[in-house]
Each structure stands twice: as C-alpha cells, then as structure tokens.
Amino acid sequence: MAADDSASETSHAMAFVKDSAITTEIKTLAAEHMTSLERIHVDTDKDGVVWLSGTARTQKAADKAVSIARTIEHVKDVHSDITVKSAD
C-alpha cells in the first residue's frame, strides 16, 4: 500500500511540474510579445488544458495570448475567458 501511495504522489508531483512548466512557458512567450501580460492569468491543469483569464486592451491582444498558448508543447486545449477592456 505504501508503494502505491508513493507512486501516486510521484505522479501528482510530475503532473504539477509539467503544468507549471507549461504555464511558465506561456507567460514567458507572452511577455516577449505583449505589453499587457500582467492583466492575463494563465492556469494549466494536469491534462495540459490551459485557461486564460483577465483583460486585454484589444481583441488582437486577446487572440495573440490564445495563439501563443496553443503553440506550447503538451498543451491539449486552450480556453479563453479574456475580456477586452481599453486602458482607463
């Protein structure tokens, strides 16, 4: 039983590292291409599904964030809840 628990914990840890790496890579690439990165939040689940949320100044910027996320290795799907909101 302890071996099963250990394998399960290792599997969860590896999934977290992969998810974290995907999230970090998306944020890094987006920072290179977008000035409004601080307004977009990236979450990745264990299956490689990415959720983008927050605001962008233009629809083009929102679309670019989705496009960047889709180019990342191991990303299976991208869901966007980004809303377009011009700077105040």
C-alpha positions as CSV (number, residue, x, y, z in Angstrom):
1,M,0.0,0.0,0.0
2,A,2.8,2.4,0.8
3,A,4.4,1.8,-2.6
4,D,1.0,2.7,-4.3
5,D,0.9,6.0,-2.3
6,S,4.5,6.8,-3.2
7,A,3.8,6.2,-6.9
8,S,0.6,8.3,-6.7
9,E,2.5,11.1,-5.1
10,T,5.3,11.0,-7.7
11,S,2.7,11.0,-10.5
12,H,1.0,14.1,-9.0
13,A,4.3,15.8,-8.5
14,M,5.3,15.2,-12.1
15,A,2.0,16.4,-13.3
16,F,2.4,19.6,-11.3
17,V,5.9,20.2,-12.7
18,K,4.6,19.7,-16.3
19,D,1.6,22.0,-15.6
20,S,3.9,24.6,-14.0
21,A,6.3,24.4,-16.9
22,I,3.5,25.0,-19.5
23,T,2.2,28.0,-17.5
24,T,5.7,29.5,-17.2
25,E,6.5,29.0,-20.9
26,I,3.2,30.7,-21.9
27,K,3.9,33.6,-19.6
28,T,7.5,34.0,-20.9
29,L,6.5,33.9,-24.6
30,A,3.6,36.3,-23.9
31,A,5.9,38.7,-22.1
32,E,8.0,38.9,-25.2
33,H,5.1,39.7,-27.4
34,M,2.6,41.5,-25.3
35,T,2.7,44.6,-23.0
36,S,-0.5,43.7,-21.1
37,L,0.7,40.4,-19.7
38,E,0.1,41.4,-16.1
39,R,-3.6,41.5,-16.9
40,I,-3.8,38.0,-18.3
41,H,-3.8,35.0,-15.9
42,V,-2.7,31.5,-17.0
43,D,-3.8,28.3,-15.4
44,T,-2.9,24.8,-16.6
45,D,-4.4,21.5,-15.4
46,K,-2.8,18.1,-15.3
47,D,-4.2,17.2,-18.7
48,G,-2.5,20.1,-20.5
49,V,-5.6,22.2,-20.7
50,V,-4.9,25.9,-20.4
51,W,-7.3,28.5,-19.1
52,L,-6.6,32.2,-19.9
53,S,-8.5,34.9,-17.9
54,G,-8.2,38.6,-17.2
55,T,-8.4,41.5,-19.6
56,A,-6.6,42.7,-22.7
57,R,-6.6,46.1,-24.3
58,T,-7.7,44.8,-27.7
59,Q,-9.2,41.7,-29.3
60,K,-6.0,41.3,-31.2
61,A,-4.0,41.0,-27.9
62,A,-6.5,38.5,-26.5
63,D,-6.3,36.4,-29.7
64,K,-2.4,36.6,-29.5
65,A,-2.5,35.2,-26.0
66,V,-4.6,32.3,-27.2
67,S,-2.3,31.8,-30.2
68,I,0.8,31.7,-28.0
69,A,-0.8,29.2,-25.6
70,R,-1.7,26.9,-28.5
71,T,2.0,26.8,-29.7
72,I,3.3,25.4,-26.4
73,E,4.3,21.7,-26.4
74,H,2.0,19.5,-24.3
75,V,-0.9,22.0,-24.5
76,K,-4.0,19.9,-25.4
77,D,-6.6,22.7,-25.4
78,V,-6.9,26.4,-24.6
79,H,-10.0,28.1,-23.1
80,S,-10.1,31.9,-23.0
81,D,-12.1,34.0,-20.6
82,I,-10.2,37.1,-21.6
83,T,-12.3,40.2,-21.9
84,V,-11.4,43.2,-23.9
85,K,-11.2,46.4,-21.9
86,S,-9.4,49.5,-23.0
87,A,-7.0,51.2,-20.6
88,D,-8.6,53.8,-18.3
